[in-house]
Amino acid sequence: MLRELKGDLAAGASAEERVASLFEKIKKSKLNAYNILSEDSALKRAREFDKAPWGGLMAGVPIAIKSSISTRGIETNCSSRILSGYVPPYDAHVIDQLKEEGAIIIGKTNMDEFAMGTSTETSYFGPTRNPWDTDRVPGGSSGGSAAAVAAGEAPCALGSDTGGSIRCPASFCGIVGLKPTYGLVSRYGLVSYANSLEQIGPLTANVEDAALVMEVIAGHDPQDSTSVNSDGGYISGLGDGVEGLVCGVPKEYFGEGVDPLVEKAVWDAISKLVELGASWKEVSLPHTKYALAAYYIIAMSEASSNLARFDGLRYGLRLGTDQDWHTTFSEIRAAGFGSEVKRRILLGTYALSAGYYGRYYLKALKVRTLIKQDFERVLAAGGADILVTPTMPFPAFKIGERIEDPLSLYMADVFTVPINLAGVPAISVPCGFAGGLPIGLQIIGRHFDEIGVLRTAKAYEDATPYHEAVPKEVV
């Protein structure tokens, strides 16, 4: 899609007309994929492009940005009341890179508040709806970004993935979502939820578009000490195919709790990869059963620390009823945070408190090491080259179906959170349908082997029609 769009623009098509048509579509939509539109600045930049086209990998391409990624001059509210009206004075590193390559930012997408959720229902601005069935969730927390791409309200988008927040909505909305290796993309300017787990990544209509966005955003940033250099090559490696590739199939990712239609679609995908020249073998990731507990203890603990800065005294929500500091601080946070954010702050603070740190947080860190070692063992030289699993255990569920049962929502992340704990890359690509709803195939690679993950996904995509399907009705 991005290649065709860039070709049209290079041939003289109007960037302003393209951008204006997107805003017209967004304004008519009932998906609630955006909570902030940057219409004036986007149209101005498009007009400038039409007058004197510039170069770059994303020249003239509109892109949507998740509301937790800082954008100078555009409200960045994390879909939370406590940050309503906050306009950052700086761009995230990935935004600088996109602008340098000529991209046009069209708005900020809806998300679960502070990226805490699996359904985009915890947003202060209301839930986003799935374009395949508007009674269902788009997944989360990057649900707005995924719904926008699936519905044609943006040709591509950025999201962030802490425990599946790119791959889950990609699966539910039938698009491509890539979580890069931890450290490959700078987190500078990403409003922190859980620093040691989260990564910014692309949500796109196809694998080639994801590779193109990665060429732009990957690489070292001196402002992020955890970031590393990137050699690129994500696009050039797409055509290498899967001949001789060994696909590991973790036995822990199939069976109880997995929708039979999802399981069948994934096995059909494995069979297709074998037809294309790959082979498969069963592998074991024995510590997977501890991943959810370890993930939520670590994520909530980091969240309780990171979200302490949101007190309404320096920026964000201010109630106008100032009393003593403790009372004012408590009232602002009580009014500004939603119930899920409060729950995670409380549980994280408890896990870090005296007497419980060793019992919960330290033990979770030890489990994390074991999970990482599981992945390193099965993906070691002479073992599997990549792993293939379902992205989500079931298709998109209905809005309101699980929001009152937090544990059932947490359980939905069972196949995505181990990847964040291990820090390895993973992509979700469409691999079928269940009751008219998309199913995602998750392809997992070795650390910094995004090229291997992308070429496997591309080979599968080229051999199947699922990425070409569009929602029957987009309202």
N, C-alpha and C positions, 0 to 999 in steps of 0.2 A: 504493500500500500504506500509506504513512504517513498519507495523508488519511483512509482508512478506519479505521485504527487510532486516530487522534486522535478521529474521530467516535464510535467505539465507547466510548472512554474518557469523552468528553464526555456520552455518553448513559447513563453509569453503570456501564459494564463495569469489572471489577476489574483495576487495574494489577498488583496483587500476583499474581493468578492468571495473568495474561499472562506476567509475568516468571518465575514459578515453572515454568510450562510450558516456557519456553525452556530453563531450566537442566535440566529433566528430559530434554529432547531432546538437549541438548549432552552430558550424561553418558552417554547411550546411544550416541552417535555414535562412529564409528570414523574420522572424517575428520581428527582432530587439528587442528581449526581454531583452538583456543585453547590457550595455555600457562598462563594465569592466569584464574581466575574470581573475580569480586568478588560472590559470592552474598549474603553477609550484608548488605553495605552496599546492594546493589541492592534486595533485598527490603525492607529498612528504608525506603529512599526511596520504594518503591512503596506501602508501607503508609501512609506520611505523605501521599502523593498521594491515596490513597483516602479518607483522613479529611478532608483539606482540599485539594481539587484546586487547583493553581495554573495560571496562564496561561503563555503562551509558545509560540513556533512548534514546539517539540519537547516540549510538555507531556506527561509520562508516557510518552514514547517510549523504549524500550530501544535502546541503541547499543553496538556493539563498537568497540574502539580498538586500532589497531596497536601492537605492543609497543615501538615506538621513540618513542612520543609520551608525554611525561611526565604521570603521573597521581598526584596527592598521595594517599599512603596505599595505593596499589596498585602492586605490583611492576612495574617497567619494565625488562625485561632484554634487549631487542633480540634475543631468541632466542639469546643468547650465554652461555656458561658464565662469562665474565669479569664479567658483571653479574648473575649469579644472586643473588637475595636483595636486590637494590638497590631500596629503596622511596623514591621522591622526596619531598622535603618541599614540593613546589610543583606546581601544575597548569600545563600548557601553555596558551597563550592560547586556543587553540581549545576546550580543555576548559572553561575559564572561561565561554566563550561558550555552549557547549552546556548547561552547568549553569544559566546564567542564563535560558536559554530552556526549562528544565524537563526536559531529557533525563536518562535513567537509564543509567549506565555499567554494563554487565553483565560485562565482562572484557576481557582483552588477547589479541589474536590472534597466532597463530604467523606467522613471517616468515623470510625468508632472513636469516642472521646479519648484523646491522648493515646490513640492506637490500642486501646484496651477493649478487645472484643473480637468476635468471629462473624459478625453479621451486619455491621454498620447500623445497628439499632440503638447504640448508646450515645449517638450524636445529639448534641443540644439542639441541632437544627432539624431533627426528625430523621427517620430511617430513609436510606436510599432503597430503591426498588430494583428488582432483577428484570432486565429487559426481555428475558425469555418468559417470565410469568411475573407480573407486577404485584402479585400477592405474596411473592417469595423474596427472601433476602438475596443480596448479591454476593454475600460473603464479606469478610472483614479481615483486618481493619481498613484495608484500602478499597473498600467497596465502591466508593464514588469514582475512583480512577478506573476500575474494571468496568463498571456499568457504562461510563462515558465512552470508553473504547468500543465495547460490545454494541452499543446503540448508535455508533457513528457520530457521537457528540464530541469526539476528539480522535485524531488519527493515532495518537499515542499518549501515554501518561507516565508519570513517575509515581511510585508508591514506596512504602517502606515495609520491611518484613522482619518482625521480631520473633514470631513463632509460627509463621505461615501466612502473614498478612498480605503478601503479594500472591502466593500460590493458591490460597483458599479462594479468593474472589476470582482469580483467573479460571479456576476449575468450575466454579458455580456459574460464571458468565460465558464460558466457552471461548476464552481467548488465551493468549500466551503470557505467562508471568515468570520472570527470572529473579531468583534470590542469589546474588553473587556470593563468592567466598568472602568471609569476614575480612575486612581490610582492603578489598579491591576497589571499593568506592568510598570516597571521603564521607564521613558523617558530620563534617562541620556544617552547621546550620540546620541540622535535623534536631527538632525539639526532642530531647531525650526521654525515653521511657525506660529502656533497659540497655545501657551502653554496650555491654559485652555480648549482646545477642543480635542487635538490629542492624540492618543493612538497607540502603536505598537501591532500588532496582526498577527495571522497565516493565510496563504492561502494554502489550501491543497486539495487533491483529494477526501477526504471523511471526515466525522465528527470525526471518531475515531482518525485520524491523527491530526486534529485540537486540540482535547483534549490532545493528547500526547505532542504537542508543548507547549500548555498552562501549562502542568505540569512542563515544563522546565523553561519557561520565567516569570511566574507569581510570585509575592512576593515582599517583602519590599527590598528597596535599600537605604542605608544611604546617598547615593549621590543624591537622589531624595526625597525631603521633602513631595511630594504629594503622594508617594507610600505607600502601606499598605501591611500587612502580608497576605499570602494566605495559606489556609488549604489544598489546592490541592483537590484530589478526583474527578477530572474531568473525568478520565477514568473509575473509579469504579462506577460512577453514571450513565453511559451511558445506562445500561440495565434496568433501572427502569420503562421505558415505560411512557405512558400518561394516564393511567386509572384514571378517576376522575379529570383530568386537565381541568381547565376552560380557554378557549382561547378567549381573547377579540379581536374584529374586529373593529378597529376605522373607523367610517363612513367617516371621512375626507380623507381617503386614497384610496377611490374608486370614480369613476365617471369621471367627466370632466378631460381630459388630459391623461387618462390611456388607453393604447391600449386594445381593447376588448379581444384580445387573452391573454394578460397578466392577465386581471381581471378574465377571465374564469379559467386560470391555477391556480391562487391563490385560487379561490373558490373550485376548485377540490381538492386542497391540504387541505383546511379546512374540506371538506367532508371526506377525507381520515383520518384525525386526529380524526374525530368523529367516524369513523368505528373502530378506534383503542382504543376507550374508552373515548375520551375527549368530552367536550361539548363546545359550543361557544355562545357568546352573543355580541350584538352590544354595543360598547362604544363610547364615544366622547372625543376627544382631541381638544377643541374649539380654542386654540391659535395656532394650527398648521398653520393657514393661515398667521401668522406673523413670522413664523420660518425662512424662507429664508432671509427676510430683516434683521432680528436680527442677524442671523448667519453671513452674509457677512459683516455687519458693525463690529461685534466683531472680526471676523477672519482677515479682512483687517487692522483693527486698530492694532491688535497684530502683524501682519506681518510688518507693517510700522516701528514698534519699533525693532522687532527681526532682520530684514534685514539691519538695519543701520550699523551693524558690518561689512558688506561685502563692504569694500572700496578699496580692492586691495593693501593696504599699509602694512598689516601684513601677509596675505596669499592670495593665489588665483591669479586671473588675474592681470598682470602688463603690461601696454602698452609700457613702455620704453620712454615715452615722458613727463617726469615729469616737471610740471610748479609750480605755487603756489598751496597750498593745496586744495583750493576750486575747482580750474580748474581740477586738477588731479583726485580728488574724483569724480567729475561730469562726466568726460570723461570715467573713468573706469566703473562706474555704467551704463552709457549710452550704452557702448559697451558690458558689461558683462551680463546684465539682458535682458530677452526677454520681449515682449510687454505685456503679461499677468501679469508678475511679476511687471512691472512698473505701470500698471493700478491699481493693488491692493495696491501697496505702496502709490500711489498718493491719492487714495480714502480713505485709512486708515489714512493718514496724515491729510487729510481734515476733516475727522470725529472727529479727536482728537484735532483739532485746536481751538484756543480761540474763543468763541462765538458759536461753533458747538458741543462741547463736550457734553453738557447737552441735546441738541436737538437730537443728533444721538446716540452717544456711551452710555451715561447713560440710555437713553430710551431703547436701545437694551438690556442692562443688566437687566432692569426691566422685559422686555418681556421674557428673558431667564428664570427668576425665575418663571414666570407664566407657561411656557412650562414645566419646571421641576415639578411643582406642579400638572399639568395635568397628567403626567405619574405616579406620586406618588399616586394620587387619584384613578386612574383606576386600578392600580396594588396593591392597599392596601389590607390588610387581609380582606377576604370576598368578594373581587372583582375578577378580572381576575388574573390568575396565570402568563400568558404570553400574548403577543399581536402578532397577525399574520397579515402581510401586504405584498404588493408587495415590492421588493427591489428597483426596478427602474420602472418608468411608461411605459417604452417601451424597446424593445430589442436593441442591439447594432446598432448604426447608422453609416453611411458611413464616411470614412476619408474625411475631408474637408467640410462636410455637415453643421456643426454648428460652426466651429472654428472662422468664421468671425462675428458671432452673439453671443457675450459673454452672453447676457441675456438668450438666449435659452439654453446655456450650464449650466448656474446657475440654471435655472428652472428644469433641469434634476435631481437635488439633493433634490427635494421637499420631498421625503420619507425617506431620510437618515440623513439630517442635524438636525432634531429635536432630534434624539437619542444622538448626540454629545452635543447638548445644555443641555440635561437632564443628561448626563453622565452615562446612563444605558447601559447594554450590548446588543448586537444584532448580529445575524448571518445570512448570506445569504446561502441558499442551493438550488440546481437546482430543479425546479418543473415542467418543461415542455419546449416546444419549440414553437416558432412562426416563420414560414417561414424558418425553419431549424436553427434558432438562439435560444440560451438558454434563459430561463426565471428564475429569482431568486425569492425565497420565503424568506421574512424577518421575523425572529422570535426574539422578543424583550422581555427582562426579567427585573426583579427588580434589583436594585443595588446589585452587587456582587452575583447574582444568575446565574453565568455562568453554573453551573451544571444543573439547570432547563432548560436553553436555549439549552444546548448541548444534553440533554436526549430527549427533544422534537424533535430536529433536527435529532437525531439518529433514533428515532422511525419512523419518516416520511421517512427517507432515506432507512431504512430496508424494508419498505412496498412499495417502488417505484423503478423504474429502471433508473431514470434520471441520477444519479451519475455515472452509468456504461457507459453512452454514451461517445464516444470520437469523436473528429473532423474527418470528412470524409477524409480530405486531410490536412496534415501538411507539409508545404514546408520549 
